[in-house]
Amino acid sequence: MCMEVNLRAVVLDILEEIESNNEFSHIIINNALLKYQYLDKSKRSFINKLSLGIIESQIELDYIINKYSKTPVKKMKPVIRRIVRMGVYQIIYMDNVPDSAACNEAVKLAVKRGFAGLKGFVNGVLRNISRNKDNIEYPDYNKSPYEYLSVKYSMPMWIIELWSGQMSIDTVKSVLEGMKCEKKTYIRCNTSKASREQIKELLQRENVTVKEVENIPYAYEISDYDYIAGLKSFQDGMYQIQDISSMLAGEYTAPKAGDTIVDVCGAPGGKSINAALKMSEQGDCGRVIARDLSDYKVALIDENIKRLNITNIQTQVYDALDCDESLINKADIVIADLPCSGLGIIGRKPDIKYNASPEKLQSLVDLQRDILKVVSRYVKSGGVLMYSTCTINRAENEDNADWICKESGFTKDGEYHQLLPANNSGMDGFFVARLIKS
Ligand SMILES: C[S@@+](CC[C@H](N)C(=O)[O-])C[C@H]1O[C@@H](n2cnc3c(N)ncnc32)[C@H](O)[C@@H]1O
């Protein structure tokens, strides 16, 4: 007999694991969803929405709890803190869950996890918040805009301050809005296997909803599938999942037929694959050398190129900090999509915002410069260095691009592109600089 699964208990386990492991929350959530693959789609989506939502909205949830609980969040027992956050998230954000169910289930969970003595406390705090949920007082946007944005969008204050030094407060707000809105899935069609129309048809036959993407002919936005790796079209290598900002980086790269391209930090292979396909589409497939730091990372690239059946990419385990003398002045294009603070993809990986710090950002700037200094040597005269990151941080982006131009004799090819997750675009934040070796 199949036991009824308590979905909130599953979420509680996920939250516990995220706090005790050094692993990204989306990986832990995906593993749980795989384990409970046999559940209805609606139940799995409840698990996903609730666990991800609690992490995304933690600063706001704690702010609300602290307003209505005599014991501050920080002083609560970890299990109780998680249970209360879970209850508050349902009360504030899940209209289809009655507040009474959110409260009762939280109380039951507290008892089940050995805290029967605190059931009155859990019940009291949650009922109090439920009663007052339409009158919660947030910081005043006009008086303290940073504090308001930090609470309302659960973004650490120092990140709001950092961005406010780089863009207007209205743009910061729209970035935060963009990060909070529903994430979309985009695919890059494998044009070496089938035309985009054929790929659209295959997807539609699998009941997937397919939408065109403006300005990128080989991309689609897809939705209404259950589990992407379970789709036959995915297994047959008809496409690669890739964010549009990353595909736009591929557009700026603009490889020519027969180019030699070195992707120095390549895993899991998105940019390499895009460049390889773009060359194949022009008739002479050239060659891409795709590298990363470890066997594990390179295996991720291998897995993708095998599934997509791409033959013009050669993979190698290679530390980008070590200079490879054999490549000096040999590449038409070097793709340097470097490790970065990832502030542009907080919408997809919310724990980035809690783990980042000003000190970590500075050490990434140093690492990026060290890598750029080495790999810029591989670009032949007149060739291209594509520097990109998935962050929104001038020191890692524009400043580093300017620095390498000065340091190693490159010039800007057009403007730098700082893509932002604007309202409802579902796009990640991304930076691309196309630099030409003088
Ligand atoms: C932003 S990701 C690259 C994403 C990839 N370009 C794509 O589009 O799929 C950065 C990669 O740099 C790799 N990396 C970090 N330090 C490195 C190093 N010293 N040498 C080579 N790769 C490194 C990481 O393992 C990570 O896979």
The ligand as a MOL file (V3000), in Angstrom:
LIG
                    3D

  0  0  0     0  0            999 V3000
M  V30 BEGIN CTAB
M  V30 COUNTS 27 29 0 0 0
M  V30 BEGIN ATOM
M  V30 1 C 29.9260 30.4980 -15.6730 0
M  V30 2 S 30.4500 28.8680 -15.6980 0 CHG=1
M  V30 3 C 30.6220 28.5490 -17.4000 0
M  V30 4 C 29.3230 28.2900 -18.1200 0
M  V30 5 C 29.5340 27.8880 -19.5390 0
M  V30 6 N 30.2960 28.8630 -20.2730 0
M  V30 7 C 28.2200 27.6580 -20.2590 0
M  V30 8 O 27.7620 28.5170 -21.0020 0
M  V30 9 O 27.6320 26.5830 -20.0900 0 CHG=-1
M  V30 10 C 32.0900 29.0090 -15.1610 0
M  V30 11 C 32.8710 27.7160 -15.2030 0
M  V30 12 O 34.2250 28.0340 -14.8760 0
M  V30 13 C 34.8030 26.9010 -14.3190 0
M  V30 14 N 36.0850 27.3000 -13.6870 0
M  V30 15 C 36.2920 27.9300 -12.5180 0
M  V30 16 N 37.6060 28.1370 -12.3260 0
M  V30 17 C 38.2480 27.6200 -13.4000 0
M  V30 18 C 39.6040 27.4970 -13.7820 0
M  V30 19 N 40.5770 27.9750 -13.0040 0
M  V30 20 N 39.9070 26.8780 -14.9440 0
M  V30 21 C 38.9240 26.3910 -15.7430 0
M  V30 22 N 37.6110 26.4710 -15.4320 0
M  V30 23 C 37.2740 27.0720 -14.2680 0
M  V30 24 C 33.7420 26.3980 -13.3730 0
M  V30 25 O 33.9520 25.0410 -13.0870 0
M  V30 26 C 32.4590 26.6660 -14.1850 0
M  V30 27 O 32.0650 25.5060 -14.8460 0
M  V30 END ATOM
M  V30 BEGIN BOND
M  V30 1 1 1 2
M  V30 2 1 2 3
M  V30 3 1 2 10
M  V30 4 1 3 4
M  V30 5 1 4 5
M  V30 6 1 5 6
M  V30 7 1 5 7
M  V30 8 2 7 8
M  V30 9 1 7 9
M  V30 10 1 10 11
M  V30 11 1 11 12
M  V30 12 1 11 26
M  V30 13 1 12 13
M  V30 14 1 13 14
M  V30 15 1 13 24
M  V30 16 1 14 15
M  V30 17 1 14 23
M  V30 18 2 15 16
M  V30 19 1 16 17
M  V30 20 1 17 18
M  V30 21 2 17 23
M  V30 22 1 18 19
M  V30 23 2 18 20
M  V30 24 1 20 21
M  V30 25 2 21 22
M  V30 26 1 22 23
M  V30 27 1 24 25
M  V30 28 1 24 26
M  V30 29 1 26 27
M  V30 END BOND
M  V30 END CTAB
M  END
